[in-house]
Amino acid sequence: MPMIIGEVRRFLRDNNSVRVSRSMRDTAYKAIQCKERLTAANGREPTVEEIAGVLEIKREDVVVALEAIVEPVSLYEPAFSDGGDPVYIMDQVGDGGDEDWLEEIAVKQAIHNLSEREKRILSMRFLDGKTQMEVASQVGISQAQVSRLEKGALGKIKAEIRA
């Protein structure tokens, strides 16, 4: 009989769409209990740092544990409906498919592989909106050199993304 009860408990505990380790769940439940105690004692919502301090664990561990026990929601779940057509979560997330985030990762990796000088020039040109002349005066090189470095860096990024 105890074995059957244990198997039923294990099934109920582990039969979720996402498997979360027992230690992670225990940390999350301790954090929830701590949060409730601190809220009652202080009359306000405690910060993650306060919870982590009481539990004597890292702030990141509290955040990860609390996020791990949140039940996943289907992208086809209606976000809201005002009597007309429902708006689904998928509609709120975005149009991009797998290609968009894969491309973003590829671009970030390609930029990461540039030299510091190339990164600085591209940052000033495209993030700060400076002209090649402004970049040249700040870096201490000619406008033609900025143009060549910029073109070379963009070429490296394109080549790495295509590879």
C-alpha positions in Angstrom: 0.0 0.0 0.0 2.7 2.6 0.8 4.4 1.9 -2.5 1.1 2.5 -4.4 0.5 5.8 -2.5 4.1 6.9 -3.3 3.6 6.1 -7.0 0.3 8.1 -7.1 2.0 11.0 -5.4 5.0 10.9 -7.8 2.6 10.8 -10.7 0.6 13.8 -9.5 3.9 15.7 -8.7 5.7 14.9 -12.0 2.8 14.8 -14.4 3.2 18.4 -15.7 3.9 19.7 -19.2 7.3 21.0 -18.0 9.5 18.9 -15.6 10.8 21.0 -12.7 13.2 19.5 -10.3 12.1 18.8 -6.7 14.8 21.1 -5.3 13.7 23.9 -7.6 10.1 23.5 -6.5 11.0 23.4 -2.9 13.0 26.6 -3.3 10.0 28.2 -5.0 7.6 27.2 -2.3 9.9 28.4 0.4 10.2 31.7 -1.4 6.4 32.0 -1.7 6.0 31.3 2.1 8.7 33.8 2.9 7.0 36.4 0.6 3.7 35.9 2.4 5.4 36.2 5.9 7.3 39.4 4.8 4.1 40.9 3.3 2.2 40.3 6.5 5.0 41.6 8.7 5.8 44.7 6.6 2.5 45.5 5.1 4.0 45.7 1.6 5.2 43.4 -1.1 8.8 42.3 -0.4 11.6 42.7 -3.0 13.4 39.7 -4.4 16.5 40.8 -2.5 14.7 40.7 0.8 13.3 37.2 0.1 16.8 36.0 -1.0 18.3 37.5 2.2 15.9 35.7 4.5 16.3 32.4 2.6 20.1 33.0 2.4 20.3 32.2 -1.3 21.2 34.2 -4.4 18.7 36.6 -5.9 18.9 34.8 -9.2 18.0 31.5 -7.6 14.8 33.0 -6.2 13.8 34.4 -9.5 14.5 31.2 -11.4 12.7 29.1 -8.9 9.6 31.3 -8.9 9.5 31.4 -12.7 10.0 27.6 -12.9 6.7 26.8 -11.1 4.6 29.1 -13.3 2.2 26.9 -15.3 2.9 27.3 -19.1 0.1 28.8 -21.2 -0.8 27.7 -24.7 -0.1 30.2 -27.4 -3.7 29.5 -28.6 -5.1 30.5 -25.2 -7.4 33.6 -25.6 -5.8 36.6 -24.0 -9.1 38.5 -24.0 -12.4 38.7 -25.9 -14.7 41.6 -25.9 -17.6 39.7 -27.4 -16.1 39.6 -30.9 -13.2 37.6 -32.1 -10.9 36.6 -29.2 -7.3 37.8 -29.2 -4.9 34.9 -28.7 -1.6 35.0 -26.9 0.2 34.1 -30.1 -1.2 37.4 -31.6 0.4 39.3 -28.7 3.8 37.6 -28.9 4.7 38.6 -32.4 4.8 37.6 -36.0 8.3 36.3 -36.1 9.1 32.7 -36.5 12.1 30.7 -35.6 14.1 32.4 -38.3 13.9 35.8 -36.6 15.5 34.8 -33.4 18.0 32.6 -35.1 19.0 35.5 -37.3 19.3 37.7 -34.3 21.6 35.2 -32.6 23.7 35.0 -35.7 24.0 38.8 -36.0 24.9 39.1 -32.3 27.6 36.4 -32.7 28.9 38.1 -35.9 29.2 41.5 -34.1 30.8 39.8 -31.1 33.6 38.5 -33.4 34.5 42.0 -34.7 37.4 43.9 -33.3 36.8 46.5 -30.6 37.7 49.2 -33.1 35.1 47.9 -35.6 32.5 47.6 -32.9 33.1 51.1 -31.7 32.8 52.6 -35.3 29.6 50.7 -36.0 28.2 51.7 -32.7 28.9 55.4 -33.3 27.6 55.2 -36.8 24.4 53.2 -36.4 23.5 53.5 -32.7 24.7 57.1 -32.0 23.8 58.3 -35.5 27.1 60.1 -36.2 28.4 60.9 -39.6 31.6 59.3 -40.9 33.3 62.7 -40.4 32.2 62.9 -36.7 33.4 59.3 -36.1 36.7 60.1 -37.9 37.4 63.1 -35.6 36.6 61.1 -32.5 38.6 58.0 -33.4 41.5 60.1 -34.8 41.5 58.7 -38.4 40.3 60.0 -41.8 36.8 59.8 -43.1 38.0 57.4 -45.8 39.5 55.0 -43.2 36.1 55.1 -41.3 34.4 54.3 -44.6 36.7 51.3 -45.3 36.5 50.0 -41.7 32.7 50.3 -41.7 32.4 48.6 -45.1 34.8 45.8 -44.0 32.9 45.2 -40.7 29.6 45.1 -42.4 31.1 42.7 -45.0 32.4 40.4 -42.1 28.9 40.4 -40.5 27.2 39.5 -43.8 29.7 36.8 -44.6 29.3 35.2 -41.1 25.5 35.3 -41.3 25.5 33.6 -44.7 28.0 30.9 -43.5 
